[in-house]
Every structure is written in structure tokens, then in C-alpha cells.
Amino acid sequence: MDQPSGRSFMQVLCEKYSPENFPYRRGPGMGVHVPATPQGSPMKDRLNLPSVLVLNSCGITCAGDENEIAAFCAHVSELDLSDNKLEDWHEVSKIVSNVPHLEFLNLSSNPLSLSVLERRCAGSFAGVRKLVLNNSKASWETVHTILQELPDLEELFLCLNDYETVSCSPVCCQSLKLLHITDNNLQDWTEIRKLGIMFPSLDTLILANNNLTTIEESEDSLARLFPNLRSINLHKSAGLHCWEDIDKLNSFPKLEEVKLLGIPLLQSYTTEERRKLLIARLPSIVKLNGSIVADGEREDSERFFIRYYMEFPEEEVPFRYHQLVTKYGKLEPLAVVDLRPQSSVKVEVHFQDKVEEMSIRLDQTVAELKKHLKTVVQLSTSNMLLFYLDQEAPFGPEEMKYSSRALHSYGIRDGDKIYVEPRMK
């Protein structure tokens, strides 16, 4: 059902959390514990507000009465205003400036690109630590203004904003630890390097679903640009097509977690080969594609890497191969062991004073074997007794008395013996 347009933040707040509605609303994230002591809202007898307010998809276009916002939201720390109709940063500022303890703000899918964010408005966001601007089409000028006014910002979400380039901010944001900038169109590495310049303290960089091409940067430069990067997500980076791009990730001095799924370079390998080759090439990572890399798995992967490249021409062998040969030595190729069960064996068939070597199928039953032997021993199947002698068994022949039993269940091997005797009448 479509929400009516032109609704204020305060109007929606009163409707959703009124005593008539809110105590009976139940579901994920809707339950509220109302302590006995005041929460900081003098009108608490009218509204019971949690510290986390979720007001997404409510048709909000403006703030409403600022005094009432201040009265009700003094204790609020998280606010989700995603998928509303806020297009004026001044209205957003009126809301945020009256929520003094706000740390998390989600403004995703609001048409905020229709207005300019002035620095005095951005100042009202000063206490926010996590800001979500996904699908807001926020310009880089807007982002720069926010960065200058949010000294404690730690996490920034800029997904689905149609960015093809990155515009450097005039000042660095030293506080930012996580940047989520997926589903844009950032193709050239020269744009990604600007993120390192702007955010020197970056711990986590999520670049999934961009069209990133080759990493054109020297090892020393990568180390300087991202000195604190611990985790990078490059899922579906369509332009990564050579192993040298993967090797470049070793230049990040603190990198320990990598996500690399859906890139063309890896498509021709099996799942096992992909994981082992990546682990062997990235010696410092402790988590790959969300899974912990155990010590035993690392050694197995590095040994696999040596054997994988040992037959390659010298000019195609990666440098990492020589490092691992120094670590483990030159390894012998693994023996090829066929673990498939035998389908047939050669046995000696003894009947009276005759011995004949025969090849018999192990997937047949005792009854089927008797039919096969009928022409050899000149006995009818009903008048035939079979005994199996394992050449290594200490207990003598075993009668094969069950007609429906499969021959492979006896463990028959080449060289074993089968004795045929007529049934005594």
C-alpha cells in the first residue's frame, strides 16, 4: 500500500509509537523495553520510544515540530530513514540536530541529490559514527562536506550511487575505518587509489560489483596508500584477469582477509583449485571468502601450488613457486591411485582334477556365476556347490551358499580360487 506524500518525521513518529499502536506491535526489532526511570523524554507518558527508530518507507518529506523531536528523541542513538521522500538537506538537519546522541543514520534511497548540503547543515551530523547514503546519488561534493563536519565518522556506505570516478576531498578523514562502495562503476585503479589518499586509516574496503580492472600500482605505493587495510572485498571485479593483480594484494602490509568470488581469472579452475592457488599466493591472509584458513590447509595449499607449477615452462612459473620450493624443497609428483573398485578378477576354477583360469565379473551374483560355470563343469546350477578360497585366508574354503549375494562382497581378488563340487543326492 502506498504511503501518503507530504508526511513529517514527527507525524510518522507519533503514529507508529503511540500508546494505542506500539504496545501491540510485535516482530523483529519492534519490541521495546520501557524502564522505570525517565529516558530523557518529558512527554514519555504519550510515546514510548526505543533508542533505535526504524521509520523507513513512511513517505517522510520534512521534519515537523523541532521542539517535539527534541523532547521525544533525546535518548535515540540509531535512526533509519531509508526509502522516504526527503529531498532537502535542511529538513534532514532539523531532525538530526534534535537527536543529540545519534550515532547511526541511514538515509538510503532518499532523493537528496536534489539539494545542496551546506556546511552549517552538515554540522548537525557531527556525532554520527555510521552513515548510510546508499542509492541517494549523493555527489562527491556532498560527501566531502559531510567528511569535514563529522570528525568521528567510522563507517560510510556509498553503494548504488552511479559513481564512475572518485573526487578527492581537500582534507583527509582520519577516523574512517570501513568504506562500503559496492555496485558502482569504478573501473580504473587510479580512482581506487584516491580512496587510500582520503581515508588513510581504512581498515575495511568493500568494492564488490564494480568493474575494477588491473591494479596498476607499484608495491611501495600500495603500501603507502593503504597502510592499515585489513580486509578487502573484490567480488565480481570483472576486469581482474591476471594473477599479477592477485599478487599485488600482498603489498598491503596489514591485509589478512580477502574476498574474491566471481572474477574472470578464476572461472576456469575448480573450486578446490581456486582456493588452494589463492591461499598459496596470499601468505598473510587468515580468512578467504569468509572461511578461516587453518595452518594445515595453508601447508596443503602451498604444496599443491608447487606440484601445480612444477611442469610449467620456466618463463611461466610465478615467483611464489620459487619461494615455496625454498620452504619445502622440490616435491615428488603425487602418485596416481585408482580408488575405483575392481570390476573383474582372474581366478582359478577347480572341478575334480581340472583347473581353469577364468575372468569373472564381480558385479554378478552367485546364481549368475553358476550359470556362467554351467558349460565349463557340465553341471546344472541346481546340482552345483561353490566354495571360495581366499589365498591368504587361514580358515579354508567358504561355501558360496546364498544365490543372491554379489561376488564383490566376498572380497575376491586376482589369484583366488573357486572350487566346484556336485551336490550329493
Secondary structure, 3 states (H helix, E strand, C coil): CCCCCCEEHHHHHHHHCCCCCHHHCCCCCCCCCCCCCCCCCCCCCCCCCCCEEECCCCCEEECCCHHHHHHHCCCCCEEECCCCCCCCHHHHHHHHCCCCCCCEEECCCCCHHHCCCCHHHHHHHCCCCEEECCCCCCCHHHHHHHHHHCCCCCEEECCCCCCCCCCCCCCCCCCCCEEECCCCCCCCHHHHHHHHHHCCCCCEEECCCCCCCCCCCCHHHHHHHCCCCCEEECCCCCCCCCHHHHHHHHHCCCCCEEECCCCHHHCCCCHHHHHHHHHHHCCCCCEECCEECCHHHHHHHHHHHHHHHCCCCHHHCCHHHHHHHHHHCCCCCCCCCCCCCCCEEEEEEEECCEEEEEEEECCCEHHHHHHHHHHHHCCCHHHEEEEEECCCCCCCCEECCCCCCEHHHHCCCCCCEEEEEECCC
